[in-house]
Amino acid sequence: MVATDSSFVPFEFKEDGEYVGFDIDLINAIADEAGFDIELEVTNFDGIIPGLQTGSFDIAIAGISITEERAEKIDYSDPYYESGLAIGVPEENEDIQGIEDLEGKTIATRLGSTSASYIEENIDNADPSQFEQLDQAYLAVENGSADAVLYDAPNVNYYIQTTGDGLKVVGDLYQAEDYGIAISKGQEELVTAINDALATLKENGTYDEIYAKWFGEQSE
């Protein structure tokens, strides 16, 4: 059983009744290469780690950042995507130009994410507004109930380019981080199989093809 999120474009999202995205294509390619079948289970992001701990899921792929805290609860594959955090604000905004300008502001983000932890640990007097569904975080900025959104850069950029109504990105890329495929503890053979398959996909060009499909450029 493979857990994934429902609204993390372009990694996983619903289109024409089916779940598609970079993560979906990648985990299917890994399963084909490793020789095992998968069944997707869509859940809220904050339920993924607990689900892996209880054995409800064997694997999860949902733009899950590799952190020391999470690694105490779950195992990870080798990194498959390098990310970081970006700030999205209304186009007419001139006050927020970087992370230092978020002090005392209402900041929308996703519940249970590394960006939520980053806000609490690094931004003084901030009011983190956490949502189970990521699109609600963007809507909060668009309707004025939040001053900014802070979340994973590829998602912020993709949303603004394709859907965002009057939003823009400001500032630098913050807290560079890697995504890994999460695996429930005690499945060393599964970790090895996933890592071997991922390495093969990177060597034979399949990973680059999937990357270019969703991001319009070759991976570095």
N, C-alpha and C positions, 0 to 999 in steps of 0.2 A: 504494500500500500504506500503510495507516494502522496504526501500532503503538499498542497500549493495554495497560494493566495488567490484572491479573485479579481484584484484591481491594481496590479502593479505593472502598468504599461512601461516599456514594451516587453517586459519579461513574462508576465502572464496576465491575460485578460480575456474576456468573452467577446467573440465576434461571430455573428451569424449563428448563434446557438452553440458554438464550440469554443473551448479554451485553446488559445494560441499564444505565441510569444517566444522570445529567445530561450527562456528556461524550459518551456514545453518541448521545443524542438531539440534542445540539448539533451534533456533527460531521455527522450525517446531514442535519440541516436546512441546514447550511452547504453541503454537497455538492449538495443539491437546488437551493438558491438560486444557487450558482455554476455549476451545470450539469455537474458531473463525478461519476463513479462512484467508490465507495470499496470496498476490501476490508480487513476488520479482521484484524490479526495480533496475537494475545495473547502477551505476553512478560513476563519479569521486569523490574521498573522499572529496575534497574541496567544492563540491556542496551539500553535505548531510545536513549540518546544515542550510544553506539558504533554502533548499527544505522543511525541517521540519517547518521553520518559515513561509513560504508562504502557507503551507498546501498541497504541492505536495505529501508529504509522511506523514503517520501517525506515523510510527515506522522506526527506522534505527538500524541495527546491523552490525558493521564493525570494530571491535576492537577500539571502540570510548572511549578514556580516559575520566574519570570524572574530570572536572575542574570547578572551581568557575566561570570563565569567560563564559564557555559554558552553565552552569546551569542558567545563567541570560536569555538565549535565548531559552532553551529547558528544558524538564524534563528528568529525568533518572530513570531507574529501580534500584533496589538494585544491588550492584556489582556482576558480574558473573565470573570475571577472574582477577587475580593479575598479573601485568606485570611490566616492567621497560625498560630502554633503554640500548642497547648494541652497541659496536663499532665493525665494520667489516673492515679489511684492507687486502691488498695483503699478501700472505703467506711469501714472501721474505722481507716484511717490518720489520725493527727492530727499527725504530725511534719512532713510535707511540705505546705506551704501556698503555696509559690511557687518561683520559679526558684532563689532563693538557697539553698533547702533541699535542692537536688539535688546539692550538692557532696559528693563521695565516695560517691554512690549508683550502683547499677546501673540504667541507663536504657535501656529497650527502644525501638527505632525501626526504620525501614525502611532497608535497605541502599541507599546511593547517593543518599539524600534530603538536602534542605537542612536538615532537623532533625538528621541525623547530623553534618553540618558544624557546625551551631550548638552541639551538645553539645561537640564537640572544641575549638571556638574560644572558648566562653564559660563553660563550667562546670568549675571546678577539680576535679581528682582524680576526675572522673566515669568510670564504666566503661560506655561505650556498648555495648549488646548489639544488633547489627544483624541483621535478618532479611530474607530475600528476599520472603517472604510476610507481609503486614502482620498478618494474623490471628494469626500466631505471636507477634508482639510483645505483643498484648493477652493472649494465653494465658500468656505468661511472667510478666506481672503478676498474673494471676489465680491461678497456681499457686505464686507466691512466689519464682520464680527471678530476677525483676527487681523493683525498688522502685517504678518508675513507667514510664509510656510518655510520650514527648514526640513529638507529630506534628501534622499539619495539623488545625486546630480543627474544620472541618466533619466530618472523618472521625472524630475522637475523640468528638465530641458524638453523631454518628449511631450509632456503635457502642455507646456507653453507653446510649442511649435504646432501642435495638432488640435488642441482643445481649448487651451487657456483663453479666457475672455478678458483681455486687457491686463495681462500679467507680464512681468519681465524678470530676468535673473540679474542679481547684483552681487558684488563681492567676489571673493576667491573660492577655490575648492577647499573645503575644510575637512580635516580628519580623514585622510586617505585610508581606505579599508578594502579588504578583499571579501568577495562572496565565496562561500563554499557550500557544497551539497551536505545537508545535515543527515546524520545516520544515528539511529538509536544505539546506545552503548552495548558493547559485547558482541558486535557483529564484524569482527576483524576481516573475515573473508569477503564480506560485502564491501567494506571500505577498500580493500585491495582490488577487487573486481572493478569498482567504479573508477578508482585512480588509474588502473591499467587501461580501461576503455577511454577515459578522458585523455590520457597521454597519446593513445593511438589516434584519436580524432584530431588532436593538434598536429600530429606528425603527418597525417594523410590529407590534410586540407579541409576536412569536413567541418571542423570548428570554425575556420575562417569563413567558410561559405555561410554557415548559420549566423555568424557575427555580422557579415556584410548584409545579409537579408534584413536584419532588424536595426542596424545602426548606420548602414549606408557607407561603410568604410571597412578596411581590413583591420583586424586586431593587431596590436603591437606585440 
